[in-house]
Amino acid sequence: MDALFLNSGGLDSLAVARWGREAGHVLYSLFIDVGQENVELAAQGAIQIAAAEQLSHETVLVRWSGGPLLATQKGLSWLGTPFSGPVFFSLGATVARTKGLDFLVSGMRYGTEDQDTTFCDAFVALLRTSPWTHFVTPIRPLSGQGYDEIVARLAEDPVAHATYSCARIPRCGTCRKCETRRRYGIDPTS
């Protein structure tokens, strides 16, 4: 299977890249820069993941007239909301179609402790019926896997230290992702 791989530069993306290699798939790595606070570190993580797996890698820069798409209002960002996944799926599906790819792979772990399936499942159903993307099939190989399970599996992977999972700069050290990475020795100083 040839697929466009939404590569966020985090541990979930590393897990997807490893899954793709083990399953014998050809993945084309895409990082979407929407102006998130951690964009430079996340982009470097995406580049490291793609290089480790010898994947073709590109970055799409998304801006609007008001600045970065994720410009925050009063310190709030929509990155962790149910709306962010469908935006990335939509952009990824568009790029996949321009490359003639029928599959879109992401590390979104819907159905786990921190990602509800309802909104994204409805969006995926809509995506499958859209006349311009109905041939793009989203694949989420990590669905149902908890973050602890993924971190434990990748803790000894040398590329894990190049990934960036926290939404803040510098790493906040207190969110669930920072605490989990620290517990498994990936970011011992965060």
N, C-alpha and C positions, 0 to 999 in steps of 0.2 A: 504494500500500500504506500503510495506517495501522499503526503499530507503537509499542510501548512501547520506549523507548530507555534502557538502563541507562547513566547518565551518571556516571562516576566523578570528573569534573573534571580528568582528565589529558589528555595529548596524544592518546592512543588514542581517547578520547571525542570530542575535537575532530575527529579524522579521520572518525569515524562520522557526526557531525553534518554535516560537509561532504559526505560521500558521500550522505547522505539527501537533502540539498537538490539536489545535482547529479542524482540519480536521480528526483527529483520525488516523494519519499515524504513523508508526514506523520508526523513523529515526536513522541511525547509523552515529555518528559524526566523521568526519575526518578533521584534521588540516594538511595542507601540508606546511612543513618548507623548503622553498627554499632559506633561508638565507636573507630574506628581512630585512631591517634596523630595523623594529619594531617587529622582530620575538618573542622576549621574552614576550613583553606586549600583542601582538596579541594572542600568544599561551595561555597565562593566561586567556584572554577574552574568547577564545574558550572553555577552561576547565570550566569556570564559566557558560557559556551558556549551555554546555552539562550537568553539574551538576544540574542546575536549572530545566532542563527538564527531568532529570533522563535518559539521553541518554548514551549508550555505546559510548566511545570516544577513538580514537587512533590518533597518530601523525605519519606522514610519513616524514622522513628526506631525502631530495634530495640534493646530492652533486655530483660534478664532479671533475676531477683531479686538476682543477684550483682553487678549493674552492667552496663556496656556488654558487648555480646556478644563483642567482641574484647579484653576485659580480658586482659592478658598474665600468664603465669605464668613467673617466673624470666627475664623479658626476652624470652620467645618469643611470637610471634603466629602465628596460623594464616592470616593474610591472604595470604601468599605460597605457601600449600600447595595441593595439588590439591583440598582441601575447600572453599576459599573460592569458586571459580567456581560449583560446583553450588548453594551456599547463595544466591548472588546470583541465579542462574537461577531457583531455586525461588521466592524472594521476588518476583522480577520477573514470573514466570509467574502468580503469584497476583494481583498488581496488574493485569496485563494482562487476565486473565479478568474481574476486577471492572469493568473499563472496556470490556469487550466487544471487546477487541483480539485478533487471531489471531496476531500476530507479535511477537517479542521480539528486539530488536537490541542487540548489545553490541560493545564494542571488544576483547573477549578474542581474543587472537591465537594460538589453539592451532595447534600444528604449526610453531612458530618456535623460535628459539634458547633461549627461556626458558619455554615453556609446552608441556608434553607433552599429547598429545591423548587418551590412553587413558582416563583417569578421566572427563574431561568428555564424551567421545563416548559412553561407557556411560551417563552420567547423562542426556544428551540423548535417547538411545534410550529410557530409562526414562520420561522426561518425556513423550515422544510416545505412550506406551502407557497412561499414568495416566488413569483415567476422568474426573478433574476437570480435566485440562489437555491432553488429547490434541488439542485444537484450537489450542494455542499452539505455533507453530513457531519455534525459535530460529534467528536469522540472525547470522552472524559475518562481516561483510564484510571484516575485516582478516586473517582466517585465512591463514597462510602468509606474511604480510608481516613483515619484520624491523623492529625499533624504529628503526634508523638510517634505513631507507627512509621511514618515517612522519615522523620528525623533519625529515629533509631536505626533504620535501614541504611541511611546515608552518612551516619556520623563518622565513619572511617574513610569516606570518599574524599580524596584530596581536593576535589573541586568544590566541595561543600563550603569550605572556608571563603571561597570567592563569591558565593551567593549573598544576596541581601534580602532579608525577609521583613524587616521592620519598615513601617511607613514613615518613620521619623529620621531626621538627621540631627545630631548623631543618633545611633541606636538608642532608643529610650531605656532599654534594659529592664523594663517592667511589664511590657505587654506579654501575652501568652506566647507569641512566637519567640521573642527575645529570651524569655525564661526557659523555654523548651530547648532552644539552641544551646544556651549556657549549660543546662543540665546534662546535655550529651557532649559537652566539650567543644562545640563548634565555634562559639564566640565567648571564650572564657572571660574576656574583660568587659563585656557589655553589661 
